[in-house]
Amino acid sequence: MLQPIEPPAVSSSGSHPRDLAGPWHSEAACRSDEAGLFFAPSKEPTAARLSREEAAKRVCARCPVMIECREHALLQPEPYGVWGGLTAAERRVVLARRRRRDTELQRTARIAAAG
């Protein structure tokens, strides 16, 4: 899947940009919301960004497929927007923690195998 540089717009068919990745999207709470809530406009002031992200996270919090959305965004990885209740920066933190955990598990397994 190509990664957008600018915030994706709702298509002429009215579908949300997230509709392209998989069948779980049909249950997403964000399907009826504007894509602009989940993706930052260029040069958005910090206060406006934080407010918009919190509003997007409120939509995510009531979503029945939030976990699927989050995992999609982490596996892709999606570099922009709020996905599964996490901003791009929050997803980078989660991915870094997963990499550290995986590295530690591999190290522990090598030690156990050698011992």
Protein Blocks (a to p, Z undefined) as FASTA:
>chain_A
ZZdfbdcdddfkopafklmnomklmmpmklmpcfklmpccehiafklmmmmmmmmmmmmm
mpcklmmmmmmmmmmpccedjeehiafklmmmmmmmmmmmmmmmmmmmmmmmmZZ
